[in-house]
Amino acid sequence: MLHRLSEECRKRSLTVGELKEALGTRGFAAMLLLVALPFCIPVAIPGVSVPFGIVVLLTGWSLALGRTPWIPRRMAAAHFPQKLMSRVLEFTSWLLGWMEKWTRPRLGVLIHWKGAQRFFGIVIAFCGFLLMLPPPMINLIPAACIVLLALGWIRRDGLVLAAGYILMGLAFAGTVWLGFYVARLSAEKDWWDAIRGVFDF
């Protein structure tokens, strides 16, 4: 499926809606994987953090509410960067094949307990919010969380899923600490100088 989509993407730019429809309603985890992988490279990609973050946030929010993942019509009509998405599709196809050797269904309680999908959705939605934050490279950690969570869900591997939840917990703690730190600095000087002091803009 992903290899076929990659071939199609070489010919033309795919829209978010086309990719979502091709993957099907049960392919939301693959969709999350495709959206998150570009942020896992140590190079900032301009112009994609907000739209990709919105896709992740809305997907997570729908899952948290127990609904089929939903994307607004205007967002569904948006086109993925052609060359980027073609490479991401190829890499994802290879990654899933490679992961088959190292993952297997285990720790099923994290997959099959009553609130598993809702909790998964809440965490994914929070990751989507973090993806949209402006400081460069700050979205690397939530993207890595999404990749782990998506892979764990696709492979039904609770151990990989647990690794994603742990990493997300660390990211949440870091976000809270950063918020308090900026708030403390902003009380002492101008808020923009406080933010610049944190990220050395």
C-alpha positions in Angstrom: 0.0 0.0 0.0 2.6 2.5 1.0 4.9 1.6 -1.9 2.0 2.2 -4.3 1.3 5.5 -2.7 4.9 6.5 -3.1 4.8 5.7 -6.8 1.7 7.8 -7.1 3.3 10.6 -5.2 6.2 10.7 -7.7 3.7 11.6 -10.4 1.7 14.2 -8.5 1.2 15.8 -5.2 -1.2 14.0 -2.9 -3.7 15.8 -0.7 -4.2 15.0 3.0 -7.7 13.7 2.2 -6.4 11.4 -0.5 -3.8 9.9 1.7 -6.3 9.5 4.6 -8.8 7.8 2.2 -6.2 5.5 0.8 -5.1 4.4 4.3 -8.7 3.8 5.4 -10.4 4.4 8.7 -8.1 1.8 10.5 -5.0 3.4 9.0 -5.0 6.5 11.3 -1.8 5.2 13.0 0.0 5.0 9.6 -1.2 8.5 8.8 0.3 9.7 12.1 3.5 8.0 11.3 3.7 9.6 7.9 3.1 13.1 9.3 5.5 12.8 12.2 8.5 11.3 10.5 9.6 14.5 8.7 10.2 16.1 12.1 12.6 13.4 13.2 15.4 14.6 11.0 17.8 17.2 12.4 16.8 19.8 9.8 14.0 22.3 10.1 11.4 22.0 7.4 9.7 25.4 7.0 5.9 25.7 6.6 4.8 22.2 7.7 4.8 22.3 11.5 1.4 24.1 11.9 -0.6 22.2 9.3 0.9 18.8 10.2 0.4 19.6 13.9 -3.2 20.4 13.2 -3.7 17.1 11.4 -2.2 15.2 14.4 -4.1 17.2 17.0 -7.5 16.7 15.2 -6.8 13.0 14.7 -5.9 12.6 18.4 -8.9 14.6 19.5 -11.3 12.5 17.4 -9.8 9.3 18.9 -10.1 10.7 22.4 -13.8 11.3 21.8 -14.3 7.8 20.5 -15.0 9.0 17.0 -13.6 8.2 13.5 -10.5 10.4 12.9 -11.8 13.6 11.2 -10.1 16.4 9.2 -11.8 19.6 8.1 -12.5 19.8 4.3 -10.1 22.7 3.8 -7.3 20.8 5.5 -8.1 17.6 3.6 -7.7 19.6 0.3 -4.1 20.7 1.3 -1.3 19.1 -0.7 1.7 17.4 0.9 5.1 18.5 -0.4 5.6 16.1 -3.3 9.3 15.1 -3.0 9.2 15.1 0.8 6.1 12.9 1.0 7.4 10.5 -1.6 10.6 9.9 0.4 8.6 9.6 3.6 6.3 7.0 2.1 9.3 5.0 0.9 11.0 5.2 4.3 7.8 4.3 6.2 7.3 1.2 4.0 10.9 0.2 4.8 10.6 1.0 8.5 7.4 -1.1 8.9 9.1 -4.0 7.2 12.1 -3.6 9.5 10.0 -3.3 12.6 8.3 -6.6 11.8 11.6 -8.3 12.9 11.8 -6.6 16.2 8.2 -6.1 17.3 5.4 -8.5 18.2 2.1 -8.4 20.0 2.9 -8.1 23.7 1.7 -6.2 26.8 -1.8 -6.4 25.3 -3.3 -4.6 28.3 -2.0 -1.3 26.9 -3.8 -2.0 23.6 -7.0 -3.7 24.6 -8.0 -2.1 27.9 -11.3 -0.2 27.8 -9.9 3.3 27.6 -6.8 2.5 25.5 -7.9 4.3 22.3 -9.2 7.4 24.2 -5.9 7.7 26.2 -3.9 7.2 23.0 -5.9 10.0 21.4 -5.3 12.4 24.3 -1.6 11.8 24.2 -1.5 12.2 20.4 -3.5 15.4 20.5 -1.0 16.8 23.0 1.8 15.8 20.7 0.1 17.6 17.8 -0.1 20.8 20.0 3.6 20.6 20.7 4.4 20.1 17.0 3.0 23.5 16.3 5.2 25.4 18.8 7.5 27.8 17.0 11.0 27.3 18.6 13.1 25.4 16.1 13.7 21.7 16.7 11.5 21.7 19.8 9.1 19.4 17.8 11.6 16.7 17.5 10.6 15.1 20.8 6.8 15.0 20.2 7.4 13.7 16.7 9.5 10.9 18.1 6.7 10.2 20.6 4.2 10.0 17.7 6.4 7.6 15.8 6.8 5.3 18.7 3.1 5.4 19.6 2.0 4.9 15.9 4.4 2.0 15.5 3.3 0.4 18.8 -0.4 0.7 17.7 0.2 -0.7 14.2 2.2 -3.6 15.5 0.0 -4.1 18.6 3.2 -3.9 20.6 2.6 -2.6 24.1 6.3 -2.3 24.9 6.9 0.2 22.0 3.7 1.9 23.0 4.9 2.2 26.6 8.2 3.7 25.4 6.2 6.4 23.6 4.1 7.1 26.7 7.2 7.4 28.8 8.9 9.8 26.3 5.7 11.8 26.2 5.6 12.0 30.0 9.2 13.4 29.9 8.2 15.9 27.2 5.2 17.0 29.2 7.3 17.5 32.3 9.8 19.5 30.3 7.0 21.7 28.8 5.6 22.4 32.3 9.1 23.3 33.6 9.8 25.5 30.6 6.5 27.3 31.1 7.3 28.0 34.7 10.8 29.1 33.8 9.6 31.6 31.2 6.9 32.9 33.5 9.5 33.5 36.2 11.8 35.3 33.9 9.0 37.3 32.4 8.1 38.6 35.9 11.7 40.0 36.1 12.0 41.4 32.6 10.3 41.9 29.3 8.5 38.6 28.1 10.2 38.6 24.7 13.6 38.9 26.3 12.7 36.0 28.6 11.8 33.8 25.6 15.0 34.8 23.8 17.0 34.0 26.9 15.6 30.4 26.8 16.1 29.7 23.1 19.0 32.1 22.4 17.3 33.6 19.4 
